């Protein structure tokens, strides 16, 4: 492999991992802010979104430059295609973290309602999926990526359970209906973050093995 291409590929990997770290931190902070109704922390998440957007553009520009200059093939091309898709998914994760933080600001202004007890379990599961999908990228570990995909059904089950709980609360506590709607939105954002972590895990498998698993039933190996 030409030295210049190797250096450029390493730079892209470094940039996407930095992007992943930034987004993972935003997700963690937004989950904490929601659990504690921490306005200052929520505002930090919202402020960080501009940096996430900037980094998404930076990664995309680096990849397009490599494609134009080096015309990579085989594994190198798979890597760049996968990272380009991951880059977009990470930016969307950051958007969902920001959306959750905005729900916190609303609740801080209008009044707090207790989040469902199982929401912290769901949040931990989603955080684990995000961390493992990024670790699978760093380590080139397709088995770890598959474990992320398998976790998505569990998150969907938690979402369904909590939707049921919150709908019951909405019927019981009409005075705080708008606040419960915000909790429903936050649950949905968590579930979408899990979906995006699954997308990234699928792209890691493609990058490593050249196999498209997007429309397949993934099982543990």
MIDOSE-1310 file (N, C-alpha, C; in nm, 2 decimals, decimal comma, always signed):
residues 221
xxxx	+0,08/-0,12/+0,00/+0,00/+0,00/+0,00/+0,09/+0,12/+0,00; +0,06/+0,22/-0,09/+0,14/+0,35/-0,09/+0,14/+0,41/+0,05; +0,25/+0,47/+0,09/+0,26/+0,53/+0,22/+0,16/+0,65/+0,24; +0,14/+0,73/+0,14/+0,05/+0,84/+0,15/-0,09/+0,79/+0,17
xxxx	-0,13/+0,68/+0,11/-0,27/+0,63/+0,13/-0,28/+0,57/+0,27; -0,18/+0,50/+0,32/-0,18/+0,45/+0,45/-0,20/+0,56/+0,55; -0,12/+0,67/+0,54/-0,13/+0,78/+0,63/-0,27/+0,85/+0,63; -0,33/+0,86/+0,51/-0,46/+0,92/+0,49/-0,57/+0,83/+0,56
xxxx	-0,56/+0,70/+0,54/-0,65/+0,61/+0,60/-0,64/+0,61/+0,75; -0,52/+0,62/+0,80/-0,51/+0,63/+0,95/-0,57/+0,76/+1,00; -0,55/+0,87/+0,93/-0,61/+0,99/+0,97/-0,76/+0,98/+0,97; -0,82/+0,92/+0,87/-0,97/+0,90/+0,87/-1,01/+0,82/+0,99
xxxx	-0,94/+0,72/+1,02/-0,98/+0,63/+1,13/-0,97/+0,71/+1,26; -0,86/+0,79/+1,28/-0,85/+0,88/+1,40/-0,96/+0,98/+1,41; -1,00/+1,04/+1,29/-1,11/+1,14/+1,30/-1,24/+1,08/+1,33; -1,27/+0,96/+1,28/-1,40/+0,90/+1,30/-1,41/+0,85/+1,45
xxxx	-1,30/+0,81/+1,51/-1,30/+0,77/+1,65/-1,31/+0,89/+1,74; -1,25/+1,00/+1,70/-1,27/+1,12/+1,78/-1,42/+1,17/+1,77; -1,48/+1,15/+1,65/-1,62/+1,19/+1,64/-1,70/+1,09/+1,73; -1,67/+0,97/+1,73/-1,74/+0,87/+1,81/-1,73/+0,90/+1,96
xxxx	-1,62/+0,94/+2,00/-1,60/+0,98/+2,14/-1,68/+1,10/+2,18; -1,68/+1,20/+2,09/-1,76/+1,32/+2,12/-1,91/+1,28/+2,13; -1,96/+1,20/+2,03/-2,10/+1,17/+2,03/-2,14/+1,08/+2,15; -2,05/+0,98/+2,19/-2,08/+0,90/+2,30/-2,09/+0,98/+2,43
xxxx	-2,00/+1,08/+2,44/-2,01/+1,17/+2,56/-2,14/+1,25/+2,56; -2,18/+1,30/+2,44/-2,31/+1,37/+2,44/-2,43/+1,29/+2,48; -2,43/+1,16/+2,43/-2,53/+1,07/+2,47/-2,54/+1,04/+2,62; -2,42/+1,02/+2,67/-2,41/+0,99/+2,82/-2,46/+1,11/+2,90
xxxx	-2,42/+1,23/+2,86/-2,46/+1,35/+2,93/-2,61/+1,38/+2,91; -2,66/+1,35/+2,80/-2,81/+1,38/+2,78/-2,89/+1,28/+2,86; -2,84/+1,15/+2,88/-2,91/+1,05/+2,96/-2,90/+1,10/+3,11; -2,79/+1,14/+3,15/-2,77/+1,19/+3,29/-2,86/+1,31/+3,32
xxxx	-2,86/+1,41/+3,22/-2,94/+1,53/+3,23/-3,08/+1,50/+3,24; -3,13/+1,40/+3,17/-3,27/+1,36/+3,17/-3,31/+1,29/+3,31; -3,22/+1,21/+3,36/-3,24/+1,14/+3,48/-3,24/+1,24/+3,60; -3,17/+1,35/+3,59/-3,15/+1,44/+3,70/-3,22/+1,58/+3,68
xxxx	-3,27/+1,59/+3,56/-3,32/+1,72/+3,51/-3,22/+1,83/+3,53; -3,10/+1,81/+3,49/-2,98/+1,90/+3,50/-2,98/+1,99/+3,38; -3,03/+2,11/+3,40/-3,03/+2,21/+3,29/-2,90/+2,24/+3,24; -2,80/+2,27/+3,32/-2,67/+2,31/+3,28/-2,60/+2,20/+3,19
xxxx	-2,62/+2,07/+3,23/-2,56/+1,96/+3,15/-2,63/+1,95/+3,02; -2,77/+1,97/+3,02/-2,84/+1,97/+2,89/-2,79/+2,07/+2,80; -2,77/+2,19/+2,85/-2,72/+2,30/+2,77/-2,58/+2,27/+2,71; -2,50/+2,20/+2,78/-2,37/+2,16/+2,73/-2,38/+2,06/+2,61
xxxx	-2,48/+1,97/+2,62/-2,50/+1,88/+2,51/-2,55/+1,96/+2,39; -2,64/+2,05/+2,41/-2,69/+2,13/+2,29/-2,57/+2,21/+2,23; -2,49/+2,27/+2,31/-2,38/+2,35/+2,26/-2,28/+2,26/+2,19; -2,26/+2,14/+2,23/-2,16/+2,05/+2,16/-2,21/+2,00/+2,02
xxxx	-2,33/+2,02/+1,99/-2,38/+1,97/+1,86/-2,32/+2,04/+1,74; -2,28/+2,16/+1,76/-2,21/+2,24/+1,65/-2,08/+2,17/+1,62; -2,01/+2,13/+1,72/-1,88/+2,06/+1,70/-1,90/+1,93/+1,63; -2,00/+1,85/+1,67/-2,03/+1,73/+1,60/-2,06/+1,75/+1,45
xxxx	-2,13/+1,85/+1,42/-2,16/+1,88/+1,28/-2,03/+1,92/+1,20; -1,95/+1,99/+1,27/-1,82/+2,03/+1,20/-1,74/+1,91/+1,18; -1,73/+1,82/+1,27/-1,65/+1,70/+1,25/-1,71/+1,61/+1,14; -1,84/+1,60/+1,14/-1,90/+1,52/+1,03/-1,85/+1,57/+0,89
xxxx	-1,86/+1,70/+0,87/-1,81/+1,76/+0,74/-1,66/+1,73/+0,72; -1,58/+1,74/+0,83/-1,44/+1,71/+0,81/-1,41/+1,57/+0,77; -1,48/+1,47/+0,83/-1,46/+1,33/+0,80/-1,50/+1,31/+0,65; -1,61/+1,36/+0,61/-1,66/+1,34/+0,48/-1,57/+1,40/+0,38
xxxx	-1,51/+1,52/+0,40/-1,42/+1,58/+0,31/-1,29/+1,50/+0,30; -1,24/+1,45/+0,41/-1,12/+1,36/+0,41/-1,14/+1,24/+0,32; -1,26/+1,18/+0,34/-1,29/+1,05/+0,26/-1,30/+1,08/+0,11; -1,37/+1,19/+0,08/-1,38/+1,23/-0,06/-1,25/+1,26/-0,13
xxxx	-1,16/+1,32/-0,05/-1,02/+1,35/-0,10/-0,95/+1,22/-0,13; -0,95/+1,13/-0,04/-0,88/+1,00/-0,06/-0,94/+0,93/-0,18; -1,07/+0,93/-0,19/-1,13/+0,86/-0,31/-1,08/+0,92/-0,44; -1,07/+1,05/-0,44/-1,03/+1,12/-0,56/-0,88/+1,11/-0,59
xxxx	-0,80/+1,11/-0,49/-0,65/+1,11/-0,51/-0,60/+0,97/-0,53; -0,65/+0,87/-0,45/-0,59/+0,74/-0,45/-0,67/+0,63/-0,52; -0,80/+0,65/-0,54/-0,88/+0,55/-0,60/-0,86/+0,41/-0,54; -0,89/+0,40/-0,41/-0,86/+0,28/-0,34/-0,96/+0,17/-0,38
xxxx	-0,91/+0,04/-0,36/-0,99/-0,07/-0,40/-1,00/-0,17/-0,28; -1,08/-0,28/-0,30/-1,09/-0,39/-0,21/-1,12/-0,34/-0,06; -1,04/-0,39/+0,03/-1,06/-0,36/+0,17/-1,05/-0,22/+0,21; -0,96/-0,14/+0,14/-0,95/+0,00/+0,17/-1,08/+0,08/+0,13
xxxx	-1,13/+0,03/+0,01/-1,25/+0,10/-0,03/-1,37/+0,06/+0,06; -1,38/-0,06/+0,10/-1,48/-0,10/+0,20/-1,47/-0,02/+0,32; -1,35/+0,00/+0,37/-1,33/+0,08/+0,49/-1,39/+0,22/+0,48; -1,35/+0,28/+0,37/-1,40/+0,42/+0,34/-1,55/+0,43/+0,33
xxxx	-1,61/+0,34/+0,25/-1,75/+0,34/+0,24/-1,82/+0,32/+0,37; -1,77/+0,23/+0,45/-1,83/+0,20/+0,58/-1,82/+0,32/+0,67; -1,70/+0,39/+0,67/-1,68/+0,50/+0,76/-1,77/+0,62/+0,72; -1,78/+0,63/+0,59/-1,87/+0,74/+0,54/-2,01/+0,72/+0,59
xxxx	-2,06/+0,60/+0,60/-2,20/+0,57/+0,65/-2,20/+0,59/+0,80; -2,09/+0,54/+0,87/-2,09/+0,56/+1,01/-2,09/+0,71/+1,05; -2,01/+0,78/+0,98/-2,00/+0,93/+1,00/-2,14/+0,99/+1,01; -2,22/+0,96/+0,91/-2,36/+1,01/+0,90/-2,44/+0,96/+1,02
xxxx	-2,43/+0,83/+1,06/-2,51/+0,78/+1,17/-2,46/+0,84/+1,30; -2,33/+0,87/+1,32/-2,29/+0,93/+1,44/-2,34/+1,07/+1,45; -2,35/+1,15/+1,34/-2,40/+1,28/+1,35/-2,55/+1,28/+1,39; -2,62/+1,18/+1,34/-2,76/+1,17/+1,37/-2,78/+1,13/+1,52
xxxx	-2,69/+1,04/+1,57/-2,69/+1,01/+1,71/-2,67/+1,14/+1,79; -2,58/+1,23/+1,75/-2,56/+1,35/+1,82/-2,68/+1,44/+1,82; -2,76/+1,44/+1,71/-2,88/+1,51/+1,70/-2,98/+1,46/+1,80; -2,99/+1,32/+1,81/-3,09/+1,27/+1,91/-3,05/+1,30/+2,05
xxxx	-2,92/+1,30/+2,08/-2,88/+1,34/+2,21/-2,92/+1,49/+2,24; -2,90/+1,57/+2,14/-2,95/+1,71/+2,15/-3,10/+1,72/+2,17; -3,17/+1,64/+2,10/-3,32/+1,64/+2,12/-3,36/+1,60/+2,26; -3,29/+1,50/+2,31/-3,31/+1,46/+2,45/-3,28/+1,57/+2,55
xxxx	-3,17/+1,64/+2,52/-3,13/+1,75/+2,61/-3,24/+1,87/+2,60; -3,29/+1,89/+2,49/-3,40/+1,99/+2,47/-3,53/+1,95/+2,55; -3,55/+1,82/+2,56/-3,66/+1,78/+2,64/-3,64/+1,81/+2,79; -3,51/+1,80/+2,83/-3,47/+1,84/+2,97/-3,50/+1,98/+3,00
xxxx	-3,47/+2,07/+2,90/-3,49/+2,21/+2,92/-3,64/+2,24/+2,93; -3,72/+2,17/+2,85/-3,87/+2,18/+2,86/-3,92/+2,14/+3,00; -3,87/+2,03/+3,05/-3,92/+1,98/+3,18/-3,87/+2,07/+3,29; -3,75/+2,12/+3,28/-3,70/+2,21/+3,38/-3,78/+2,34/+3,39
xxxx	-3,84/+2,38/+3,27/-3,92/+2,50/+3,27/-4,06/+2,47/+3,32; -4,12/+2,36/+3,27/-4,26/+2,34/+3,29/-4,29/+2,25/+3,41; -4,19/+2,18/+3,46/-4,22/+2,09/+3,58/-4,17/+1,95/+3,55; -4,12/+1,89/+3,65/-4,06/+1,75/+3,64/-4,16/+1,65/+3,67
xxxx	-4,15/+1,54/+3,59/-4,23/+1,42/+3,62/-4,13/+1,30/+3,63; -4,16/+1,20/+3,71/-4,06/+1,09/+3,73/-4,05/+1,01/+3,61; -3,92/+0,98/+3,57/-3,91/+0,89/+3,45/-3,93/+0,75/+3,50; -3,98/+0,66/+3,41/-4,01/+0,52/+3,44/-3,88/+0,45/+3,50
xxxx	-3,90/+0,37/+3,60/-3,78/+0,30/+3,66/-3,70/+0,23/+3,56; -3,77/+0,16/+3,46/-3,69/+0,08/+3,36/-3,62/+0,17/+3,26; -3,64/+0,30/+3,26/-3,58/+0,39/+3,16/-3,43/+0,39/+3,18; -3,38/+0,38/+3,31/-3,24/+0,38/+3,34/-3,17/+0,25/+3,29
xxxx	-3,25/+0,14/+3,29/-3,20/+0,02/+3,24/-3,19/+0,02/+3,09; -3,29/+0,08/+3,02/-3,28/+0,10/+2,88/-3,17/+0,19/+2,84; -3,15/+0,30/+2,91/-3,04/+0,39/+2,88/-2,91/+0,33/+2,90; -2,89/+0,24/+3,00/-2,76/+0,17/+3,01/-2,74/+0,07/+2,90
xxxx	-2,85/+0,01/+2,85/-2,84/-0,08/+2,74/-2,80/-0,01/+2,61; -2,86/+0,11/+2,59/-2,83/+0,19/+2,47/-2,68/+0,24/+2,48; -2,64/+0,28/+2,60/-2,50/+0,33/+2,61/-2,40/+0,22/+2,58; -2,44/+0,10/+2,63/-2,35/-0,01/+2,61/-2,34/-0,04/+2,46
xxxx	-2,45/-0,04/+2,39/-2,45/-0,06/+2,24/-2,36/+0,04/+2,17; -2,38/+0,17/+2,21/-2,29/+0,27/+2,15/-2,15/+0,25/+2,17; -2,11/+0,21/+2,30/-1,97/+0,19/+2,33/-1,92/+0,07/+2,26; -2,00/-0,04/+2,25/-1,95/-0,16/+2,18/-1,94/-0,15/+2,03
xxxx	-2,03/-0,07/+1,97/-2,02/-0,05/+1,83/-1,89/+0,02/+1,79; -1,85/+0,12/+1,88/-1,73/+0,19/+1,86/-1,61/+0,11/+1,89; -1,62/+0,03/+1,99/-1,51/-0,07/+2,02/-1,48/-0,17/+1,91; -1,59/-0,21/+1,85/-1,58/-0,31/+1,74/-1,51/-0,25/+1,62
xxxx	-1,53/-0,12/+1,60/-1,46/-0,05/+1,50/-1,31/-0,04/+1,53; -1,28/+0,00/+1,65/-1,14/+0,02/+1,69/-1,06/-0,11/+1,68; -1,13/-0,22/+1,73/-1,06/-0,35/+1,74/-1,08/-0,44/+1,62; -1,16/-0,39/+1,52/-1,19/-0,47/+1,41/-1,25/-0,61/+1,44
xxxx	-1,35/-0,60/+1,54/-1,41/-0,72/+1,60/-1,55/-0,74/+1,55; -1,57/-0,83/+1,45/-1,70/-0,86/+1,39/-1,79/-0,92/+1,49; -1,74/-1,01/+1,58/-1,82/-1,08/+1,68/-1,88/-0,97/+1,78; -1,80/-0,88/+1,82/-1,85/-0,77/+1,91/-1,96/-0,69/+1,83
xxxx	-1,94/-0,66/+1,71/-2,04/-0,59/+1,63/-2,17/-0,67/+1,62; -2,16/-0,80/+1,61/-2,28/-0,88/+1,61/-2,35/-0,88/+1,74; -2,28/-0,87/+1,85/-2,34/-0,86/+1,98/-2,43/-0,73/+1,99; -2,38/-0,63/+1,93/-2,46/-0,50/+1,93/-2,59/-0,52/+1,86
xxxx	-2,59/-0,58/+1,74/-2,71/-0,61/+1,66/-2,81/-0,69/+1,74; -2,76/-0,79/+1,81/-2,84/-0,88/+1,89/-2,91/-0,80/+2,01; -2,85/-0,70/+2,05/-2,90/-0,62/+2,17/-3,02/-0,53/+2,13; -3,04/-0,51/+2,00/-3,14/-0,41/+1,95/-3,28/-0,45/+1,99
xxxx	-3,31/-0,58/+1,98/-3,44/-0,63/+2,01/-3,47/-0,61/+2,16; -3,37/-0,62/+2,25/-3,39/-0,59/+2,39/-3,43/-0,45/+2,41; -3,37/-0,36/+2,34/-3,40/-0,22/+2,35/-3,55/-0,19/+2,31; -3,58/-0,26/+2,20/-3,72/-0,24/+2,15/-3,82/-0,29/+2,25
xxxx	-3,79/-0,40/+2,32/-3,88/-0,45/+2,42/-3,89/-0,35/+2,54; -3,78/-0,29/+2,58/-3,79/-0,18/+2,68/-3,87/-0,06/+2,64; -3,85/-0,03/+2,51/-3,93/+0,09/+2,46/-4,08/+0,06/+2,47; -4,12/-0,06/+2,43/-4,26/-0,10/+2,43/-4,32/-0,10/+2,58
xxxx	-4,24/-0,15/+2,67/-4,28/-0,16/+2,81/-4,30/-0,01/+2,86; -4,20/+0,07/+2,83/-4,21/+0,21/+2,88/-4,32/+0,29/+2,82; -4,34/+0,27/+2,69/-4,45/+0,34/+2,63/-4,58/+0,30/+2,70; -4,60/+0,18/+2,74/-4,72/+0,13/+2,81/-4,73/+0,20/+2,94
xxxx	-4,62/+0,21/+3,01/-4,62/+0,27/+3,15/-4,65/+0,42/+3,13; -4,59/+0,49/+3,04/-4,61/+0,63/+3,02/-4,75/+0,66/+2,98; -4,81/+0,58/+2,89/-4,94/+0,61/+2,85/-5,04/+0,59/+2,97; -5,01/+0,50/+3,05/-5,09/+0,48/+3,17/-5,08/+0,61/+3,26
xxxx	-4,96/+0,66/+3,27/-4,94/+0,78/+3,35/-5,01/+0,90/+3,29; -5,02/+0,91/+3,16/-5,08/+1,02/+3,09/-5,23/+1,01/+3,12; -5,29/+0,89/+3,13/-5,43/+0,88/+3,16/-5,46/+0,92/+3,30; -5,37/+0,89/+3,39/-5,38/+0,91/+3,53/-5,35/+1,05/+3,57
xxxx	-5,25/+1,11/+3,51/-5,20/+1,24/+3,55/-5,22/+1,34/+3,44; -5,34/+1,38/+3,41/-5,38/+1,47/+3,30/-5,31/+1,61/+3,32; -5,29/+1,65/+3,45/-5,23/+1,78/+3,47/-5,09/+1,79/+3,42; -5,02/+1,68/+3,40/-4,88/+1,69/+3,35/-4,87/+1,62/+3,21
xxxx	-4,98/+1,62/+3,14/-4,98/+1,55/+3,01/-4,87/+1,59/+2,92; -4,84/+1,72/+2,91/-4,73/+1,77/+2,82/-4,60/+1,72/+2,86; -4,58/+1,71/+2,99/-4,45/+1,66/+3,04/-4,43/+1,51/+3,01; -4,54/+1,44/+3,02/-4,53/+1,29/+2,98/-4,50/+1,27/+2,83
xxxx	-4,56/+1,37/+2,75/-4,53/+1,36/+2,61/-4,38/+1,38/+2,58; -4,31/+1,46/+2,66/-4,17/+1,48/+2,65/-4,09/+1,36/+2,69; -4,14/+1,29/+2,79/-4,08/+1,16/+2,83/-4,09/+1,06/+2,72; -4,21/+1,05/+2,66/-4,23/+0,96/+2,54/-4,13/+0,99/+2,43
xxxx	-4,11/+1,12/+2,40/-4,02/+1,16/+2,30/-3,87/+1,11/+2,33; -3,84/+1,13/+2,46/-3,70/+1,09/+2,50/-3,68/+0,94/+2,49; -3,78/+0,86/+2,52/-3,78/+0,72/+2,50/-3,75/+0,68/+2,35; -3,83/+0,75/+2,27/-3,81/+0,73/+2,13/-3,67/+0,76/+2,08
xxxx	-3,62/+0,87/+2,13/-3,48/+0,91/+2,09/-3,38/+0,81/+2,13; -3,39/+0,75/+2,25/-3,30/+0,65/+2,29/-3,31/+0,53/+2,20; -3,43/+0,49/+2,16/-3,45/+0,37/+2,08/-3,39/+0,40/+1,94; -3,40/+0,52/+1,89/-3,34/+0,56/+1,76/-3,18/+0,55/+1,77
xxxx	-3,13/+0,60/+1,88/-2,98/+0,59/+1,90/-2,94/+0,44/+1,89; -3,02/+0,35/+1,95/-2,98/+0,21/+1,95/-2,99/+0,16/+1,80; -3,09/+0,21/+1,73/-3,10/+0,17/+1,59/-2,97/+0,21/+1,51; -2,92/+0,33/+1,54/-2,80/+0,38/+1,47/-2,68/+0,31/+1,51
xxxx	-2,67/+0,27/+1,64/-2,56/+0,19/+1,68/-2,56/+0,05/+1,61; -2,68/+0,00/+1,59/-2,69/-0,12/+1,51/-2,65/-0,10/+1,36; -2,68/+0,01/+1,31/-2,63/+0,04/+1,17/-2,48/+0,04/+1,16; -2,42/+0,10/+1,26/-2,27/+0,11/+1,27/-2,21/-0,03/+1,28
xxxx	-2,27/-0,11/+1,37/-2,22/-0,25/+1,38/-2,23/-0,32/+1,25; -2,34/-0,31/+1,18/-2,35/-0,37/+1,05/-2,25/-0,32/+0,95; -2,21/-0,20/+0,96/-2,11/-0,14/+0,87/-1,97/-0,20/+0,91; -1,95/-0,22/+1,04/-1,82/-0,28/+1,08/-1,81/-0,42/+1,03
xxxx	-1,91/-0,49/+1,03/-1,91/-0,63/+0,97/-1,88/-0,62/+0,82; -1,94/-0,53/+0,76/-1,91/-0,51/+0,61/-1,77/-0,48/+0,59; -1,72/-0,39/+0,67/-1,58/-0,34/+0,66/-1,48/-0,45/+0,68; -1,51/-0,54/+0,78/-1,41/-0,65/+0,81/-1,43/-0,77/+0,72
xxxx	-1,55/-0,81/+0,69/-1,58/-0,93/+0,62/-1,63/-0,92/+0,48; -1,67/-0,79/+0,44/-1,72/-0,77/+0,31/-1,86/-0,83/+0,29; -1,93/-0,85/+0,41/-2,06/-0,91/+0,40/-2,17/-0,81/+0,44; -2,27/-0,79/+0,36/-2,38/-0,70/+0,39/-2,48/-0,78/+0,47
xxxx	-2,50/-0,74/+0,60/-2,59/-0,81/+0,69/-2,72/-0,73/+0,72; -2,73/-0,62/+0,65/-2,84/-0,53/+0,68/-2,98/-0,59/+0,68; -3,00/-0,69/+0,58/-3,13/-0,75/+0,56/-3,13/-0,90/+0,60; -3,03/-0,93/+0,69/-3,02/-1,07/+0,74/-3,05/-1,07/+0,89
xxxx	-3,09/-1,19/+0,93/-3,11/-1,22/+1,07/-2,98/-1,26/+1,13; -2,92/-1,17/+1,21/-2,79/-1,19/+1,27/-2,80/-1,28/+1,39; -2,72/-1,38/+1,40/-2,71/-1,47/+1,52/-2,57/-1,46/+1,58; -2,56/-1,50/+1,71/-2,43/-1,50/+1,77/-2,35/-1,61/+1,72
x	-2,22/-1,59/+1,72/-2,13/-1,69/+1,66/-2,03/-1,74/+1,77
